[in-house]
Amino acid sequence: MTRPVTRRAAGAVFAALATPALATPALAQESGQPLRLIIPQPPGGATDILARLVAEPLSKELGRPVVVENRPGANGIVSINALKQARPDGSTVLLGGVSIFSFNPNLYPNLPYDPWRDFAWIAPIADTPFVVVAGRRTGIRSLEEFVGRARAKPDSITYGSAGIGNSTHLAMEMIAESAGIRLTHVPFAGSAPALTSIVAGDTDSMVNPLGSTLPMIREGAVAALATLGAERSPALPDVPTLRETGLAGVTMPGWYAFVGPAGMPAPVVERLNAATRAVVDSPAVTQRLREAVLEPVSGSAAYIQDRARSESDMMAAFIRRRGIKVE
């Protein structure tokens, strides 16, 4: 099992959570009030990149401004706090990923929110592939070298993540389990600072969304070792999949979706869902998403909620087996 370098920020966040504000009859979308789009990562992270990609076309579709607000920390719990205190009138939504909704319930013994009760599910937006990278200073240029060095010197290789229980953490834990190796985990408050640490040579490796990592790979700042998809990525045709390197069974979901505060009226959800689907389905945004190495996902609120619940069930056994938790 990997040995995480933990931090205790989550406890203070739990204590700060408050009851969501009561709804008012007026709907923000009818008044032209700006849409506040909360992001659980700092600027430069994968979620932030996606938010800024869809904000302008969503603003045009809704006929009102979309204001991006970064609220990183505690594996998404800081952003959840902000969302839960917002009025459910369509003025505030969260762009969250699978970690917040499908992983956190299996990681925190006293999680201050319930993914199935405390939110209004709105719409899926995109899926992201993942890539394993190593810092250039490590000298590691293939997954075989990575695994071989880790086996020869257990715990000597460090890996960064966007936080304990984040997709970037759990994916590397899956690789460690499949390869039978031990690594040292160094969590950060977001994927961007974790990747920066690897470029600087302070940490050795990480699993990260491919889209936000690709510029560093192309610049030669990090070395791509393997991708986590079923097939090779068109963006990195010379980089093997984990399956090709002999590590089968490592599956990491990477979806992003909009959710709102609990109690959001059905007409508001339906309007936001329709606007999101129109944006995601538009040829211009589809092209921009794929250029960012994201796969557009257009669907109903029920679709993404059901998917989140299914993947939470899937990850529960793995998280228990590895003994992963927030301390």
HELIX and SHEET records of a PDB file:
HELIX    1   1 ALA A    9  ALA A   16  1                                   8    
HELIX    2   2 ALA A   28  SER A   31  1                                   4    
HELIX    3   3 ALA A   46  LEU A   62  1                                  17    
HELIX    4   4 ALA A   74  GLY A   76  5                                   3    
HELIX    5   5 ILE A   77  LYS A   84  1                                   8    
HELIX    6   6 VAL A   98  VAL A   98  1                                   1    
HELIX    7   7 SER A   99  PHE A  103  3                                   5    
HELIX    8   8 ASN A  104  ASN A  106  5                                   3    
HELIX    9   9 ARG A  136  THR A  138  5                                   3    
HELIX   10  10 LEU A  143  ALA A  152  1                                  10    
HELIX   11  11 SER A  167  ALA A  179  1                                  13    
HELIX   12  12 SER A  191  ALA A  200  1                                  10    
HELIX   13  13 LEU A  210  GLU A  219  1                                  10    
HELIX   14  14 ALA A  266  ASP A  281  1                                  16    
HELIX   15  15 PRO A  283  GLU A  291  1                                   9    
HELIX   16  16 ALA A  301  ARG A  322  1                                  22    
SHEET    1   A 6 ARG A   3  PRO A   4  0                                        
SHEET    2   A 6 THR A 184  PRO A 187  1                                        
SHEET    3   A 6 THR A 158  SER A 161  1                                        
SHEET    4   A 6 SER A 205  PRO A 209  1                                        
SHEET    5   A 6 PHE A 130  GLY A 135 -1                                        
SHEET    6   A 6 VAL A 222  THR A 227 -1                                        
SHEET    1   B 6 VAL A  66  ASN A  70  0                                        
SHEET    2   B 6 LEU A  35  ILE A  39  1                                        
SHEET    3   B 6 THR A  92  GLY A  97  1                                        
SHEET    4   B 6 TRP A 255  PRO A 261 -1                                        
SHEET    5   B 6 PHE A 119  ASP A 127 -1                                        
SHEET    6   B 6 GLU A 295  PRO A 296 -1                                        
END                                                                             
